[in-house]
Amino acid sequence: ADYSTVAAKVTGYSQNGLYDKLKLNKGTADGINAGNTVISTDGVVGIISETGINWSVVDTIIAPKNATGIIVSRTGSIGVIEGDGEFCADRLCKLTFVDNNTNIIIGDILETAGTSGIYPPGLSVGTIRDISADNMGKVNYATVEPKVDFSKLYEVLVINGVIQ
C-alpha cells in the first residue's frame, strides 16, 4: 500500500528458454524505469534492466547477474540470493553468504531484506530446496526455488515509486 505500481503484461520470454529475462508491454510512457522492482502475486520477479517508450525488460531473480539481500523468515538470519548460470536452466537460484552458525533447513522461506535499495523488505522470494555443506557441516550455499513460476507468469506489478 505504500508503493506506486504499474500493472503490465508479460509479452515475451528469453530466447534461450531459461526465463532469465521477460519482456513487458509497458515502458517509460507509463512511468517505468530501469531499476524498478517487479513482483507478482506469488513474490519477487526481478528488476527492470531496459526500457523503451512502451516496453521494458525484466532481469528475473534467476538471472546470473541478479543478487539481493534476504532474510530467512523462520530465524531472521540474513544472506544473499543470487542467480547462477548452473541453476538458471532449472529455474533455481542460490543462497550464499549465510552465517555458518545459522540453522537453515529445507523448506525455509526467504524474504527480501530491503537492504539492497532494490527490493522493498518483506517480499516473498523463495524456499530452500537443498543445502550444500562441507564435511565440517558449514553451509557453502543452498539451492532456492523461487515462489514465482516464470513459465506461468502473465501479469506483473512494477513498483515505480513510494507513495508520499
Short mmCIF file of the C-alpha atoms (twelve columns), coordinates in Angstrom:
data_MODEL
# 
_entry.id   MODEL 
# 
loop_
_atom_site.group_PDB 
_atom_site.id 
_atom_site.type_symbol 
_atom_site.label_atom_id 
_atom_site.label_alt_id 
_atom_site.label_comp_id 
_atom_site.label_asym_id 
_atom_site.label_seq_id 
_atom_site.Cartn_x 
_atom_site.Cartn_y 
_atom_site.Cartn_z 
_atom_site.pdbx_PDB_model_num 
ATOM 1   C CA . ALA A 1   0.000  0.000   0.000   1 
ATOM 2   C CA . ASP A 2   2.989  2.325   0.430   1 
ATOM 3   C CA . TYR A 3   4.176  1.895   -3.144  1 
ATOM 4   C CA . SER A 4   3.121  3.239   -6.517  1 
ATOM 5   C CA . THR A 5   2.766  0.433   -9.063  1 
ATOM 6   C CA . VAL A 6   2.073  -0.127  -12.743 1 
ATOM 7   C CA . ALA A 7   0.364  -3.323  -13.935 1 
ATOM 8   C CA . ALA A 8   1.966  -4.890  -17.000 1 
ATOM 9   C CA . LYS A 9   1.574  -7.984  -19.142 1 
ATOM 10  C CA . VAL A 10  4.413  -10.353 -19.957 1 
ATOM 11  C CA . THR A 11  4.747  -10.305 -23.745 1 
ATOM 12  C CA . GLY A 12  7.898  -12.351 -24.207 1 
ATOM 13  C CA . TYR A 13  10.406 -14.667 -22.586 1 
ATOM 14  C CA . SER A 14  14.141 -15.231 -23.007 1 
ATOM 15  C CA . GLN A 15  15.060 -16.624 -26.383 1 
ATOM 16  C CA . ASN A 16  17.289 -19.142 -24.601 1 
ATOM 17  C CA . GLY A 17  14.260 -20.616 -22.773 1 
ATOM 18  C CA . LEU A 18  15.785 -20.004 -19.338 1 
ATOM 19  C CA . TYR A 19  13.291 -17.374 -18.101 1 
ATOM 20  C CA . ASP A 20  16.179 -15.125 -17.012 1 
ATOM 21  C CA . LYS A 21  14.601 -12.226 -18.939 1 
ATOM 22  C CA . LEU A 22  10.991 -11.222 -19.549 1 
ATOM 23  C CA . LYS A 23  9.571  -8.547  -21.825 1 
ATOM 24  C CA . LEU A 24  6.683  -6.369  -20.623 1 
ATOM 25  C CA . ASN A 25  4.145  -4.280  -22.560 1 
ATOM 26  C CA . LYS A 26  4.733  -1.091  -20.555 1 
ATOM 27  C CA . GLY A 27  7.655  1.325   -20.515 1 
ATOM 28  C CA . THR A 28  8.797  4.870   -19.819 1 
ATOM 29  C CA . ALA A 29  5.499  6.363   -21.026 1 
ATOM 30  C CA . ASP A 30  3.879  4.503   -18.111 1 
ATOM 31  C CA . GLY A 31  6.457  5.648   -15.548 1 
ATOM 32  C CA . ILE A 32  8.646  2.535   -15.647 1 
ATOM 33  C CA . ASN A 33  12.411 2.990   -15.376 1 
ATOM 34  C CA . ALA A 34  15.488 0.777   -15.190 1 
ATOM 35  C CA . GLY A 35  16.000 -0.375  -11.613 1 
ATOM 36  C CA . ASN A 36  12.283 -0.682  -10.769 1 
ATOM 37  C CA . THR A 37  11.256 -3.792  -8.819  1 
ATOM 38  C CA . VAL A 38  8.904  -6.285  -10.488 1 
ATOM 39  C CA . ILE A 39  6.611  -8.526  -8.428  1 
ATOM 40  C CA . SER A 40  3.688  -10.884 -8.899  1 
ATOM 41  C CA . THR A 41  1.052  -12.175 -6.519  1 
ATOM 42  C CA . ASP A 42  3.477  -15.005 -5.672  1 
ATOM 43  C CA . GLY A 43  6.560  -12.886 -4.927  1 
ATOM 44  C CA . VAL A 44  9.628  -11.238 -6.419  1 
ATOM 45  C CA . VAL A 45  10.054 -11.498 -10.185 1 
ATOM 46  C CA . GLY A 46  13.148 -9.305  -10.705 1 
ATOM 47  C CA . ILE A 47  14.202 -5.812  -11.723 1 
ATOM 48  C CA . ILE A 48  13.742 -3.705  -14.847 1 
ATOM 49  C CA . SER A 49  17.011 -3.678  -16.807 1 
ATOM 50  C CA . GLU A 50  15.982 -1.941  -20.050 1 
ATOM 51  C CA . THR A 51  13.146 0.354   -21.066 1 
ATOM 52  C CA . GLY A 52  11.599 1.835   -24.155 1 
ATOM 53  C CA . ILE A 53  8.574  4.073   -24.555 1 
ATOM 54  C CA . ASN A 54  6.094  1.180   -24.490 1 
ATOM 55  C CA . TRP A 55  8.151  -1.842  -23.422 1 
ATOM 56  C CA . SER A 56  10.603 -2.947  -20.750 1 
ATOM 57  C CA . VAL A 57  12.826 -5.920  -19.984 1 
ATOM 58  C CA . VAL A 58  12.998 -7.655  -16.604 1 
ATOM 59  C CA . ASP A 59  16.085 -9.478  -15.352 1 
ATOM 60  C CA . THR A 60  14.465 -12.166 -13.206 1 
ATOM 61  C CA . ILE A 61  15.859 -13.281 -9.847  1 
ATOM 62  C CA . ILE A 62  17.294 -16.397 -11.504 1 
ATOM 63  C CA . ALA A 63  19.385 -14.290 -13.937 1 
ATOM 64  C CA . PRO A 64  23.104 -14.837 -13.243 1 
ATOM 65  C CA . LYS A 65  23.851 -11.150 -12.594 1 
ATOM 66  C CA . ASN A 66  20.944 -10.610 -10.177 1 
ATOM 67  C CA . ALA A 67  21.553 -10.624 -6.394  1 
ATOM 68  C CA . THR A 68  19.915 -9.170  -3.283  1 
ATOM 69  C CA . GLY A 69  19.882 -9.466  0.487   1 
ATOM 70  C CA . ILE A 70  17.345 -11.814 2.068   1 
ATOM 71  C CA . ILE A 71  16.063 -12.838 5.483   1 
ATOM 72  C CA . VAL A 72  15.236 -16.411 6.448   1 
ATOM 73  C CA . SER A 73  11.666 -15.996 7.757   1 
ATOM 74  C CA . ARG A 74  11.918 -18.682 10.448  1 
ATOM 75  C CA . THR A 75  15.186 -17.499 12.023  1 
ATOM 76  C CA . GLY A 76  15.692 -13.889 10.950  1 
ATOM 77  C CA . SER A 77  19.128 -14.838 9.593   1 
ATOM 78  C CA . ILE A 78  20.429 -12.884 6.631   1 
ATOM 79  C CA . GLY A 79  22.103 -13.943 3.407   1 
ATOM 80  C CA . VAL A 80  22.267 -13.171 -0.280  1 
ATOM 81  C CA . ILE A 81  20.170 -14.757 -3.003  1 
ATOM 82  C CA . GLU A 82  21.714 -14.690 -6.432  1 
ATOM 83  C CA . GLY A 83  21.158 -16.006 -9.901  1 
ATOM 84  C CA . ASP A 84  23.640 -18.633 -11.009 1 
ATOM 85  C CA . GLY A 85  24.433 -19.890 -14.503 1 
ATOM 86  C CA . GLU A 86  24.292 -23.540 -13.425 1 
ATOM 87  C CA . PHE A 87  20.937 -23.229 -11.638 1 
ATOM 88  C CA . CYS A 88  19.228 -20.911 -14.133 1 
ATOM 89  C CA . ALA A 89  18.378 -23.748 -16.532 1 
ATOM 90  C CA . ASP A 90  16.408 -25.428 -13.723 1 
ATOM 91  C CA . ARG A 91  14.704 -22.117 -12.785 1 
ATOM 92  C CA . LEU A 92  16.504 -22.065 -9.438  1 
ATOM 93  C CA . CYS A 93  18.835 -19.648 -7.701  1 
ATOM 94  C CA . LYS A 94  21.397 -19.789 -4.933  1 
ATOM 95  C CA . LEU A 95  21.544 -18.622 -1.304  1 
ATOM 96  C CA . THR A 96  25.059 -17.608 -0.251  1 
ATOM 97  C CA . PHE A 97  26.807 -15.614 2.462   1 
ATOM 98  C CA . VAL A 98  24.788 -17.210 5.251   1 
ATOM 99  C CA . ASP A 99  26.416 -17.122 8.689   1 
ATOM 100 C CA . ASN A 100 27.815 -20.582 9.443   1 
ATOM 101 C CA . ASN A 101 26.069 -20.543 12.824  1 
ATOM 102 C CA . THR A 102 22.717 -20.168 11.105  1 
ATOM 103 C CA . ASN A 103 20.421 -23.160 11.289  1 
ATOM 104 C CA . ILE A 104 18.745 -23.255 7.869   1 
ATOM 105 C CA . ILE A 105 16.623 -26.200 6.823   1 
ATOM 106 C CA . ILE A 106 14.992 -27.421 3.644   1 
ATOM 107 C CA . GLY A 107 11.643 -25.668 3.318   1 
ATOM 108 C CA . ASP A 108 12.742 -22.397 4.962   1 
ATOM 109 C CA . ILE A 109 11.056 -19.402 3.352   1 
ATOM 110 C CA . LEU A 110 13.134 -16.442 2.195   1 
ATOM 111 C CA . GLU A 111 12.027 -12.793 2.036   1 
ATOM 112 C CA . THR A 112 13.712 -9.655  0.782   1 
ATOM 113 C CA . ALA A 113 15.683 -7.844  3.466   1 
ATOM 114 C CA . GLY A 114 15.272 -4.412  1.920   1 
ATOM 115 C CA . THR A 115 18.960 -3.625  2.450   1 
ATOM 116 C CA . SER A 116 20.000 -3.502  -1.203  1 
ATOM 117 C CA . GLY A 117 17.902 -0.483  -2.099  1 
ATOM 118 C CA . ILE A 118 16.384 -2.505  -4.960  1 
ATOM 119 C CA . TYR A 119 13.651 -4.605  -3.374  1 
ATOM 120 C CA . PRO A 120 11.383 -3.410  -0.547  1 
ATOM 121 C CA . PRO A 121 11.589 -5.547  2.618   1 
ATOM 122 C CA . GLY A 122 9.280  -8.488  3.283   1 
ATOM 123 C CA . LEU A 123 8.599  -9.649  -0.269  1 
ATOM 124 C CA . SER A 124 8.454  -13.423 -0.736  1 
ATOM 125 C CA . VAL A 125 11.437 -14.721 -2.712  1 
ATOM 126 C CA . GLY A 126 11.566 -18.493 -2.488  1 
ATOM 127 C CA . THR A 127 12.022 -21.676 -0.495  1 
ATOM 128 C CA . ILE A 128 15.204 -23.582 0.325   1 
ATOM 129 C CA . ARG A 129 15.180 -26.768 -1.715  1 
ATOM 130 C CA . ASP A 130 18.627 -28.226 -0.939  1 
ATOM 131 C CA . ILE A 131 21.630 -27.365 1.225   1 
ATOM 132 C CA . SER A 132 25.262 -27.896 0.246   1 
ATOM 133 C CA . ALA A 133 27.629 -28.099 3.207   1 
ATOM 134 C CA . ASP A 134 31.285 -29.060 3.576   1 
ATOM 135 C CA . ASN A 135 32.435 -32.054 5.636   1 
ATOM 136 C CA . MET A 136 32.513 -29.854 8.777   1 
ATOM 137 C CA . GLY A 137 28.812 -29.011 8.350   1 
ATOM 138 C CA . LYS A 138 29.383 -25.410 7.297   1 
ATOM 139 C CA . VAL A 139 26.931 -24.214 4.671   1 
ATOM 140 C CA . ASN A 140 28.517 -23.472 1.308   1 
ATOM 141 C CA . TYR A 141 25.240 -22.488 -0.330  1 
ATOM 142 C CA . ALA A 142 21.598 -23.500 -0.543  1 
ATOM 143 C CA . THR A 143 19.536 -24.093 -3.661  1 
ATOM 144 C CA . VAL A 144 16.430 -21.900 -3.732  1 
ATOM 145 C CA . GLU A 145 13.217 -22.466 -5.635  1 
ATOM 146 C CA . PRO A 146 11.611 -19.096 -6.413  1 
ATOM 147 C CA . LYS A 147 7.987  -18.627 -5.356  1 
ATOM 148 C CA . VAL A 148 7.220  -17.352 -8.868  1 
ATOM 149 C CA . ASP A 149 6.677  -19.908 -11.627 1 
ATOM 150 C CA . PHE A 150 8.158  -17.948 -14.523 1 
ATOM 151 C CA . SER A 151 6.650  -20.296 -17.124 1 
ATOM 152 C CA . LYS A 152 3.133  -19.340 -15.949 1 
ATOM 153 C CA . LEU A 153 3.715  -15.641 -15.432 1 
ATOM 154 C CA . TYR A 154 1.393  -13.460 -17.492 1 
ATOM 155 C CA . GLU A 155 0.885  -10.284 -15.437 1 
ATOM 156 C CA . VAL A 156 3.147  -8.413  -13.029 1 
ATOM 157 C CA . LEU A 157 3.292  -5.237  -10.985 1 
ATOM 158 C CA . VAL A 158 6.190  -2.847  -11.422 1 
ATOM 159 C CA . ILE A 159 6.965  -0.829  -8.293  1 
ATOM 160 C CA . ASN A 160 7.891  2.575   -9.650  1 
ATOM 161 C CA . GLY A 161 7.897  4.679   -6.507  1 
ATOM 162 C CA . VAL A 162 6.939  5.241   -2.906  1 
ATOM 163 C CA . ILE A 163 3.674  6.988   -2.134  1 
ATOM 164 C CA . GLN A 164 4.432  10.052  -0.014  1 
# 
